[in-house]
Each structure stands twice: as structure tokens, then as C-alpha cells.
Amino acid sequence: MNGCHVLLLALLLLWSGIARASWEQIGPEGGDVRHVIQSQSDPNDLWAFSHSGPTIVLRSLDGGSSWAVAGSFDNLEHCAAVSPNGTLYAGGESAFMFSTDMGVSWTSILTGSIYWYGVAVSPDDPDIVFGTGYRSEGSTCIMCFMKSTDGGSSWTCSSVGAPNSYGQAMAVSETDPSVMFISGRCTVGGVSEPAVFRSTDGGGSWTDVTPAAASAEANSYSVAVSPVDGNLVIFGTHFNIYRSTDCGSTWTRVTDFQYYNYSIAFSPADPGTVFAGGYGSAYRSTDAGVTWSSYSSGLPAQHLYSVTPTGRM
């Protein structure tokens, strides 16, 4: 289909609880994938988003064994999420997209100078959606927080970081949705540094909780909150993983050079298992992020932007 089929190569798709000696490419062939998301009602129902413009949306109803094109939208997808009621959300370049028919058709909302890189849905209300990225203001960019209370039809946007800052990932606590985190990077004196911000009032205000030890680690693409313990937060920088047991107030570095950490995700089937994706490498923790090991046999030398542990408790 001339690029419409997608090879699950730039994507890392994981099944929790199943031991795998080596990874296999499962196709279909054709290009790179940016993200995969899983239905909150059926762990075998998955969507994949191509890393192309227009974005091709594929759907699998058998846990990733086979895929078919569901639909497409005219933008480059940077982030995606699915709500409990099945609405699909995706953020892109100067636009936000949503689908209420399982990815077949999409509504695009133009957002001007806002570029989206992280999106999350409130666990309490499928119409409340949060996002992060950056807003371009002339010659500078500012990390920002976006919120919609009508299923993505309209948005408010507020600045989070200082000038020359960029939001990359969004995480909302499932045990207390008023607590959320944004991670990304800021430029200080011409040098890129990772950053993580915390809100305890639903995004009304933000506090910089970046661990001082991470200042030389370039960027952060990922942050995740345990689905069963709101105090347990995992923060990934370009080079390492940091772990907090007090909701981001203090951090402990738990790796020694674990490269990229593009995405971090707790297993929904076993919250003590956590995965991270890097460049040609996957990492796994079976003790809630205390220790990590490589889980990479058979993986190609590609950027693994998306980690999606499937299953349900």
C-alpha cells in the first residue's frame, strides 16, 4: 500500500508475564511506528501509529499477531492515548486529533503554535485530557501544560518551564488524578538539561522537582507513576533512571548508564514489573524499578520510542 503498512520496528511491544528469550519482528512491513496503545477494556485490542505524515493508524484485535489499517489523519503523530470509553487521542504538530469510532475517522483541532509530545487521560473522567509539549513564541519555545474538559474539542494552555524548555512526557497518578508529572528538557547556558515538574492540584501550579544529580544528563523523554502506589515515580533521562518513593520530593539514581529511556511503563498485569526502551535495547525491572537488566536479544539497532506492556490484573 505504498507506505501504508507499518513495520513494528521503532516500537517496542511487550507482553507482561510471558518470558521471551528473543524478540521477533511481527510486521506488517512498510515503515516505522511511533506508538502503540492498548484498550482499557480488552488487552488484545491495540492501535499503532505510523511515524509519517499523514499518520496511518493500524488496529490489532488479537494482541498484535495481525494488523489492519483502521484510518489515518493528516498530521505527524507525536503522542497517543485511549480513554476508558474507547475514545482515541493523539497529539501532533500544531494540532490535536481524536477519534470516537475506534480510529476509523478523526477530528483535528488546530492548536496554533503548540506542538504536542505527551498526552494522558484522567482515570476519573474520559472527557478530561491532559497534554504537554511546547509553545513557540517568536524565537523561543516554552514547555506547556494543556487541559481539555470536553474530550479534546477545546483546550487551555499554561506555561510550565522557563524560556527554551520543552515538554516530552505526561503522567497522571491513577490513585490521585490531581497529581501529575511532566518531563522534558530545558536549555541553560546553551546546554540541554533534563527536567521534571510536579503538580498536586490538577495542573493549576507546577514545581520543579528535577534531581540535582541529573543535571548533566541532556534530556528526559519519560516519566511514569505506579498504577497502585501514587508515591512511586520513575523518571528517565538520556542516560539513567531515577526512582522516587515520596511522589517526586526526593530521587535515587538506580542505574549506571542506561541509554536513552525513551519510554517507561509499568505493567498493568504486574505493577512490580517496569519496562524502558532505548536505542536497540529494552530494559526490565521486576522489583518496581529498584534494579534493571537488559531485555534486548533479537532487537534491531533502532530507536524504541514506545513501550507498551499489555494485559490486565
C-alpha positions as CSV (number, residue, x, y, z in Angstrom):
1,M,0.0,0.0,0.0
2,N,3.0,2.3,-0.7
3,G,3.9,3.0,2.9
4,C,0.6,2.5,4.5
5,H,1.6,-0.8,6.1
6,V,3.9,-0.4,9.1
7,L,6.7,-2.5,10.4
8,L,6.8,-2.7,14.2
9,L,10.4,-1.8,14.4
10,A,10.8,1.6,16.0
11,L,8.3,0.4,18.5
12,L,8.7,-1.9,21.5
13,L,5.6,-4.1,22.2
14,L,5.8,-6.1,25.4
15,W,3.6,-8.8,26.9
16,S,3.9,-8.8,30.7
17,G,4.2,-12.2,32.4
18,I,5.4,-14.0,29.3
19,A,9.1,-14.9,29.3
20,R,10.7,-14.2,25.9
21,A,14.2,-15.5,25.1
22,S,14.4,-13.3,22.0
23,W,12.3,-10.6,20.2
24,E,10.7,-11.2,16.9
25,Q,9.5,-8.7,14.3
26,I,5.8,-9.2,13.8
27,G,5.1,-6.8,11.0
28,P,3.3,-5.7,8.9
29,E,6.1,-4.4,6.6
30,G,6.4,-0.8,5.3
31,G,7.8,1.8,7.8
32,D,8.3,2.9,11.3
33,V,5.9,3.1,14.2
34,R,5.9,5.8,16.8
35,H,3.5,4.5,19.4
36,V,1.2,1.6,20.3
37,I,-1.7,1.9,22.8
38,Q,-3.9,-0.7,24.4
39,S,-7.6,-0.7,25.0
40,Q,-8.5,-0.3,28.7
41,S,-11.3,-2.9,28.4
42,D,-9.7,-5.5,26.2
43,P,-5.9,-6.2,26.3
44,N,-6.0,-7.8,22.9
45,D,-7.3,-4.6,21.3
46,L,-4.3,-2.4,20.2
47,W,-3.6,0.6,17.9
48,A,-0.3,1.5,16.3
49,F,0.5,4.9,14.8
50,S,3.0,5.3,11.9
51,H,5.8,7.7,12.2
52,S,4.8,9.6,9.0
53,G,2.6,12.3,7.7
54,P,-0.2,11.6,7.2
55,T,-0.2,9.2,10.2
56,I,-1.5,5.8,9.4
57,V,-3.5,4.2,12.3
58,L,-3.5,0.4,12.4
59,R,-5.5,-1.9,14.7
60,S,-5.0,-5.4,16.1
61,L,-7.7,-7.4,17.7
62,D,-5.5,-10.4,18.6
63,G,-2.8,-8.9,20.8
64,G,-0.5,-7.8,17.9
65,S,-0.4,-11.1,15.9
66,S,-2.2,-9.4,12.9
67,W,-2.8,-5.8,12.0
68,A,-5.1,-3.9,9.6
69,V,-5.4,-0.2,8.7
70,A,-8.1,1.4,10.7
71,G,-7.8,5.0,9.4
72,S,-5.5,8.0,9.1
73,F,-5.1,11.7,9.9
74,D,-3.2,14.4,8.1
75,N,-0.5,15.2,10.7
76,L,2.6,13.7,12.3
77,E,1.7,11.9,15.5
78,H,3.9,12.5,18.5
79,C,1.8,11.0,21.3
80,A,-1.3,9.0,21.8
81,A,-3.7,7.6,24.5
82,V,-7.0,5.9,24.8
83,S,-9.8,6.7,27.3
84,P,-11.8,4.2,29.3
85,N,-14.7,4.7,26.9
86,G,-12.6,3.9,23.8
87,T,-12.0,7.5,22.5
88,L,-8.6,7.7,20.9
89,Y,-6.5,10.8,21.4
90,A,-3.3,11.9,19.5
91,G,-1.1,15.0,19.6
92,G,0.9,16.3,16.7
93,E,2.3,19.4,15.1
94,S,0.1,22.4,15.8
95,A,-3.0,20.1,16.1
96,F,-4.7,17.6,18.4
97,M,-6.7,14.7,17.0
98,F,-9.4,12.4,18.4
99,S,-11.5,9.5,17.2
100,T,-14.7,8.2,18.7
101,D,-15.1,5.2,16.2
102,M,-12.0,3.1,17.1
103,G,-9.6,5.0,14.8
104,V,-11.6,5.0,11.6
105,S,-12.3,8.7,11.4
106,W,-10.5,11.6,13.1
107,T,-11.4,15.1,14.2
108,S,-8.5,17.6,14.1
109,I,-8.4,20.6,16.3
110,L,-5.8,23.2,15.3
111,T,-3.7,24.5,18.2
112,G,-1.6,27.2,16.5
113,S,1.9,27.3,17.8
114,I,1.5,24.3,20.2
115,Y,3.5,21.2,19.5
116,W,2.3,18.0,21.4
117,Y,4.6,15.3,22.8
118,G,2.7,13.8,25.7
119,V,-0.9,13.1,26.4
120,A,-2.8,11.4,29.3
121,V,-6.5,10.8,30.1
122,S,-8.0,11.3,33.5
123,P,-8.8,8.0,35.2
124,D,-11.9,9.5,36.6
125,D,-13.4,11.2,33.5
126,P,-12.8,10.1,29.9
127,D,-13.5,13.7,28.6
128,I,-10.7,15.2,30.7
129,V,-7.5,15.0,28.8
130,F,-4.0,16.4,29.6
131,G,-1.1,17.2,27.4
132,T,2.4,18.6,27.3
133,G,4.8,19.8,24.6
134,Y,5.9,23.3,23.9
135,R,4.6,26.5,22.6
136,S,6.6,28.5,20.1
137,E,6.8,32.2,20.9
138,G,8.9,34.0,18.4
139,S,12.5,32.9,18.7
140,T,12.0,30.8,21.8
141,C,9.9,27.8,23.0
142,I,8.3,27.2,26.4
143,M,7.2,23.9,28.0
144,C,3.5,24.0,28.5
145,F,0.6,22.1,30.0
146,M,-2.6,21.6,28.2
147,K,-6.0,20.6,29.5
148,S,-9.4,19.8,27.9
149,T,-12.6,19.1,29.7
150,D,-14.7,18.3,26.6
151,G,-12.9,15.3,25.1
152,G,-10.3,17.3,23.2
153,S,-12.6,19.8,21.4
154,S,-11.1,22.8,23.2
155,W,-8.0,23.4,25.3
156,T,-6.4,25.7,27.8
157,C,-2.6,26.1,27.8
158,S,-0.3,27.3,30.5
159,S,3.5,27.7,30.6
160,V,5.4,25.4,32.9
161,G,9.1,25.9,32.2
162,A,11.3,28.9,31.6
163,P,12.0,30.0,28.0
164,N,13.9,27.4,25.9
165,S,12.1,24.5,27.6
166,Y,10.3,21.5,26.0
167,G,7.8,19.1,27.4
168,Q,8.2,15.5,26.3
169,A,6.1,13.2,28.6
170,M,3.0,13.4,30.7
171,A,2.0,11.1,33.6
172,V,-1.1,11.2,35.8
173,S,-1.5,9.3,39.0
174,E,-4.3,6.7,38.8
175,T,-4.7,6.7,42.6
176,D,-4.9,10.5,42.8
177,P,-5.5,12.3,39.4
178,S,-4.8,15.7,40.9
179,V,-1.1,14.6,41.0
180,M,0.7,14.7,37.7
181,F,4.2,15.0,36.2
182,I,5.7,16.5,33.1
183,S,9.2,15.7,32.0
184,G,11.3,17.2,29.2
185,R,14.3,19.4,28.9
186,C,15.5,23.0,29.3
187,T,18.4,24.9,27.9
188,V,20.7,26.5,30.5
189,G,23.7,28.5,29.2
190,G,23.4,26.8,25.9
191,V,23.5,23.3,27.5
192,S,20.5,20.9,27.4
193,E,19.4,19.6,30.8
194,P,16.6,17.2,31.8
195,A,13.7,18.5,33.8
196,V,10.7,17.0,35.6
197,F,7.8,19.1,37.1
198,R,5.1,18.0,39.5
199,S,1.6,19.3,40.1
200,T,-0.6,18.3,43.1
201,D,-3.6,20.4,42.2
202,G,-4.6,19.0,38.8
203,G,-2.2,21.2,36.8
204,G,-3.1,24.5,38.4
205,S,0.5,25.0,39.6
206,W,3.8,23.3,39.0
207,T,7.0,22.7,41.0
208,D,10.4,21.8,39.5
209,V,11.4,18.5,41.2
210,T,14.3,17.6,39.0
211,P,17.0,15.7,40.8
212,A,20.2,17.7,41.0
213,A,22.3,14.6,40.1
214,A,20.6,14.5,36.7
215,S,21.7,18.0,35.6
216,A,24.3,16.8,33.1
217,E,22.1,14.1,31.5
218,A,20.8,16.1,28.5
219,N,17.1,15.3,28.2
220,S,14.1,13.4,29.6
221,Y,11.7,11.6,27.4
222,S,9.8,9.7,30.0
223,V,8.1,9.7,33.4
224,A,5.7,7.2,34.9
225,V,3.7,6.8,38.1
226,S,2.9,3.4,39.6
227,P,-0.8,2.4,39.0
228,V,-1.1,1.1,42.5
229,D,1.2,3.4,44.5
230,G,1.0,7.1,43.8
231,N,4.2,7.8,45.7
232,L,6.3,5.6,43.4
233,V,7.5,7.6,40.4
234,I,10.1,6.6,37.7
235,F,11.9,9.3,35.8
236,G,14.1,8.6,32.8
237,T,16.9,10.8,31.5
238,H,19.0,10.4,28.4
239,F,21.5,8.3,30.4
240,N,19.8,6.9,33.5
241,I,16.7,6.1,35.5
242,Y,15.7,7.8,38.8
243,R,13.2,6.4,41.3
244,S,11.2,8.3,43.9
245,T,9.1,6.8,46.7
246,D,7.8,10.1,48.0
247,C,6.0,11.4,44.9
248,G,9.0,13.1,43.4
249,S,10.2,15.0,46.5
250,T,13.5,13.0,46.5
251,W,15.1,10.8,44.0
252,T,17.6,7.9,43.9
253,R,19.5,7.0,40.7
254,V,19.0,3.3,40.2
255,T,21.0,2.7,37.0
256,D,24.6,3.3,35.8
257,F,24.4,4.4,32.2
258,Q,21.1,3.1,30.8
259,Y,20.9,4.8,27.5
260,Y,18.0,6.9,26.1
261,N,15.0,5.7,28.1
262,Y,12.5,6.9,25.5
263,S,9.5,5.4,27.3
264,I,8.8,3.9,30.7
265,A,5.8,1.9,31.5
266,F,4.5,-0.1,34.5
267,S,2.9,-3.5,33.5
268,P,-0.8,-3.4,34.0
269,A,-0.8,-7.1,34.7
270,D,2.0,-6.9,37.3
271,P,2.8,-3.3,38.6
272,G,6.0,-4.6,40.1
273,T,7.3,-5.0,36.6
274,V,8.5,-1.9,34.7
275,F,9.9,-1.6,31.2
276,A,12.0,1.0,29.4
277,G,13.0,1.4,25.8
278,G,16.3,2.8,24.4
279,Y,18.3,2.5,21.2
280,G,18.3,-1.1,20.2
281,S,17.8,-2.0,23.8
282,A,14.9,-2.8,26.1
283,Y,15.3,-2.8,29.9
284,R,13.2,-4.5,32.5
285,S,12.8,-4.2,36.3
286,T,10.9,-6.9,38.3
287,D,11.2,-5.1,41.6
288,A,9.3,-1.9,40.9
289,G,12.2,0.0,39.4
290,V,14.9,-0.8,42.1
291,T,17.1,-2.8,39.7
292,W,17.2,-3.1,35.9
293,S,18.6,-5.5,33.4
294,S,18.8,-5.7,29.6
295,Y,16.0,-7.5,27.9
296,S,17.2,-7.0,24.3
297,S,18.0,-10.2,22.5
298,G,16.8,-10.0,18.9
299,L,16.1,-6.3,18.8
300,P,17.3,-4.3,15.9
301,A,19.5,-1.2,16.2
302,Q,16.6,1.2,16.2
303,H,15.1,3.9,18.4
304,L,12.5,2.1,20.5
305,Y,10.2,5.1,21.3
306,S,7.2,3.2,22.7
307,V,7.0,0.6,25.5
308,T,3.5,-1.0,25.8
309,P,3.2,-3.8,28.3
310,T,-0.1,-5.5,27.6
311,G,-2.5,-7.4,29.8
312,R,-4.7,-6.6,32.8
313,M,-4.6,-7.5,36.5
